[in-house]
């Protein structure tokens, strides 16, 4: 096998400034053809849970070589099963090239240890939100991979500056927050830490575009990044409304789906205010903001769910009752809905 092209802090080196927009980069990738965007470079994935499996499926669908590692050997078999199903569905939806579909098994490699990731130009860490665990993995990687290898964390909330503190070549560390299902969603947040280099940031932005994403690049590091800060503010208020007796779970969900869920994909909060009149929102904020929940503790109803080991559809225990059949139906509907939403989003994405 010829040596794979590396995506790393040395070879990325676009001279363009960080302000290059995602749309401009997307056009550039499209113009350059499949050789640049989908060459068979190697990307390592550490942690093959649901998120890692989805990322593997996404990368394989776009022509990348993937080297996956997990301490639980059963996850390697699970990854192959997940990718098989995911790529078959992508084929059905006409979202994967035939050539990539035929060759994916030869591009998915199993790592027996982290040492097997030495040839990867980019490594994506996807383990649980445990600072000590992540740092121990980074320390081990630094003894194995070249200093130019980009190391991205799929952390959901930990500040990237905290993860890169005290590391060897901290400029190559960056946050790369994926959405689930990773092979379908266009969502990707890229978070530079205080020491992340411009070259690393540009390389990761370019990588995201080549994977079919519409990356959101943060200007500074902050816990929770963009989408999680918005989502958890909403979740806190939703729990507060239920716990205060204002409405039950079903009614809160119904109201959210039929209002915010109706316009959020098209507009986002600021575009929505532009569309519907900014002054009215300022007037409402004046009276409403002081009455919104500002609690800092995990809501009691969430604590009760965790105590009874409610994982949602994964074990048929959640805010709603489930059987195995209804849980499977919800999961199937969720995947199909994600495809439908992707198509709708592409239809209304601004072309400028």
VODREN-101967 format. One record per residue (C-alpha): x, y, z; residue in one letter. Coordinates in steps of 0.2 Angstrom, whole numbers, plus 5000, padded with zeros to 4 digits. Each point is the difference from the previous one (the first is absolute). Layout:
BEGIN
XYZa ...
This chain:
BEGIN
500050005000x 500750174996x 500350125014x 498450095004x 499950194998x 500150085017x 498850135007x 501150085013x 500650175007x 501550004988x 499249954983x 498350095003x 500950174998x 498750104991x 500650184999x 498350075001x 499550095015x 498949925013x 498550124995x 499849894984x 498249955001x 499349825000x 499050044984x 501650064991x 501049855006x 498649894994x 500050074982x 501949985000x 499949825005x 498749974987x 501150084987x 501549905004x 499249844997x 499949845010x 501949975000x 500250145014x 498449985009x 499949815001x 501849934998x 500349855010x 500850085015x 500049925017x 498950065014x 500149925017x 498549985011x 500349965019x 498449945008x 498749904990x 498450035009x 498550074990x 500950174996x 501649924995x 499049874989x 499150144991x 501550104997x 500849854992x 498549974989x 500150194995x 501949994996x 499849844990x 498650074990x 501150144994x 501549894996x 501150015015x 501049865008x 499549975018x 501049925013x 498949975015x 500549965018x 499049955015x 500649905016x 498449904998x 500349884986x 498149984997x 499950184995x 501049964984x 498749874994x 498650125005x 500850134990x 500149894984x 498149965003x 499650185002x 500950064985x 499349864989x 498250065005x 500450194999x 500849994982x 498649894994x 498850145005x 501150144993x 500049904983x 498149995001x 499950195003x 501350034986x 501250085011x 501649894997x 501049974985x 500049834993x 501949985000x 500150055019x 498649885004x 500949854991x 501750045008x 499550045018x 500549835008x 501850024994x 500150175007x 499449965018x 501449935011x 500049935017x 501450075012x 500649885014x 500850155009x 500250184998x 501749974992x 499049954985x 499550184997x 501750064997x 499750024981x 498450115003x 500150184996x 498550045010x 499449915015x 498250025008x 499849965018x 498249945004x 500149935018x 498850055014x 500150185008x 501349965012x 501550125001x 501249885008x 499649874987x 500250124985x 501750075007x 500749825003x 499649964982x 500850164994x 501549965010x 500249834992x 499750064983x 501350135001x 501349865003x 499449924984x 499550134986x 501050134992x 499950185007x 499150064984x 498549875002x 498450095004x 499149945016x 498250055000x 498849965015x 498249974998x 499650075017x 498350075003x 500450135013x 501849995006x 501050164995x 501349964987x 501250125009x 499949885015x 500349854989x 501550074992x 500850085015x 501849925004x 499949894984x 501449984987x 499750114985x 498450075007x 499750094984x 499449844992x 498649975012x 498250054996x 498249975004x 499049914987x 498249985006x 498949884989x 498249974999x 499149845000x 499649914988x 501750074994x 499949924983x 498450104996x 500150165009x 500850164993x 500450065018x 501850015005x 500850135013x 501850044999x 500750075016x 501850075001x 500850015017x 501150155006x 501549914992x 499349924985x 500950064984x 499250084985x 500749864989x 499149875011x 498450105000x 500150014981x 500449824997x 498549955011x 498850124991x 500549934984x 499849825006x 498350045006x 499450074983x 500849854991x 498949895012x 498450084994x 499850115015x 499650185002x 501250045014x 499750135013x 501750085006x 500050085017x 501150165002x 500449955018x 500049855012x 498549985012x 499349865010x 498649924990x 500450094984x 498550074990x 498649874998x 500249925017x 499950175009x 498450044990x 499349825003x 500349995018x 499350175004x 498449934991x 500149835010x 500150105016x 498550104997x 499049854994x 500449915016x 499550155010x 498450024991x 499549825004x 500750005018x 499050175003x 498449924995x 499750114985x 499949854988x 500449824998x 501449924990x 498849974985x 499350174999x 501850085001x 500649894986x 498450044990x 500250195002x 501949994995x 499749894985x 498650114993x 500950175003x 501950005001x 500149834991x 499050074986x 501250144995x 501749965008x 500849914985x 499650144988x 500550155010x 500949985017x 499650135014x 500750164992x 499349974983x 498349965008x 500050175009x 500450084983x 498649914992x 498750045014x 500550175007x 501450045012x 499250135011x 498749885006x 501349885006x 500950135010x 498350055008x 499749825005x 501849985007x 499850145012x 498649925009x 500349814997x 501949985003x 499950045019x 498849865002x 500949864990x 500949865009x 501850045005x 500349845011x 501749935000x 499649835007x 499449854990x 498150005000x 499249885012x 499149914986x 501649974991x 500849935016x 498549885003x 500249944982x 501849975002x 499849915017x 498749884992x 501349974986x 498850074986x 501050014984x 498550034989x 499749894985x 501649915003x 499249915014x 498250044998x 500150125016x 499750184997x 498850155002x 498849904990x 499649815001x 500749894987x 500049824994x 501449924990x 498950034984x 499550185003x 501850045005x 500649924984x 498750104990x 500550165008x 501849974995x 499649954983x 498950164998x 501450105007x 501249944987x 498850034986x 499550175006x 501950055000x 500149964982x 498450104996x 500650155010x 501749994991x 499250014983x 498950145006x 501550105008x 500949984983x 498550074991x 500050165011x 501950025003x 500550184994x 501049994984x 500950165003x 
